[in-house]
Amino acid sequence: EIALSGNDVIKRVVYLQSIDSTNKYAKELGHQENFESTLVIAETQTLGRGRLGRTWASGEKQGIWMSLLLKPTIQPTLAARMTLLAAAAVSEAIDAATGLCTFIKWPNDIILDDKKVCGILTEMSAELNHINYLVLGIGINVNQIEFPAEIQEKATSLKNVGGQDYNRLEIVVKFIEIFSKYYRLLIEENDFGTVIEYVVRKSATLDREVDVTAGANKRRVFAKDIDENGNLIVINESGEEEAIFYGEVSVRGI
Ligand code: BT5
């Protein structure tokens, strides 16, 4: 466990060799009264999770498996902003540390070479008017070269694309730096535009047809923009503009 001096956004880092899931661990910390904002990092996970209970392959010590526990003073209805903020920070951190060029697939994936290199899982506990805690779970494939057969086609790592090993600590440090900057802008200056600007510029989703899946319902729409709250603005089947708040967007071809 390491205290981070000089950073008022992330107060400490907990470093673990192996854990079932860093998100689960961070959520347990979040149940303590007056918890400090903490970044939980593990070398391996035995039960890494994606959204909707899906599995996240993270058994190898070659990735960055981390969860950031925070208590953001924003309305729970605006929590989706935090996922995009994390996505922007991860993408920018990877690019800065490696020289590679990642893209953001709304709302929670980072794409490299048309494949998924990182996924984000946001979980929170909230009352009507405030957030008790929020956990941003981030999984980045860094130096693995192989994946389980069922995701081999759609997953990649920084090493697969860049052809070399990358220093994971360097990426984590950059992430802490950039995330803290964006977080302060949002919380202290109510500026989310800077994040949106980055997400739009680096979007793998916009200006193309995407499938929007909500439960069993799947529609093909045209992704036009991302609004100031981080919602995806699409042109629907009837030619009308519509905001997509939640659900799942799959970009064709990715
Ligand atoms: C996500 O879910 O993309 C969120 C992943 C969050 C993982 C982090 S790791 C640290 C923290 N602790 C946790 O337990 N979780 C977080 P979703 O959009 O539902 O995507 C899941 C899908 O991605 C799976 O069903 C697979 O198809 C695919 N997948 C699984 N492992 C992958 C990997 N290592 N790289 C790329 N794709 C993967």
Boltz pocket constraint, residues with backbone or C-beta under 6 A from the ligand:
constraints:
  - pocket:
      binder: B
      contacts: [[A, 20], [A, 21], [A, 22], [A, 23], [A, 24], [A, 45], [A, 47], [A, 48], [A, 49], [A, 50], [A, 51], [A, 52], [A, 54], [A, 55], [A, 56], [A, 57], [A, 58], [A, 64], [A, 65], [A, 66], [A, 67], [A, 108], [A, 109], [A, 116], [A, 117], [A, 118], [A, 119], [A, 120], [A, 121], [A, 137], [A, 138], [A, 139], [A, 140], [A, 141], [A, 150], [A, 151], [A, 154], [A, 155], [A, 156]]
      max_distance: 6.0
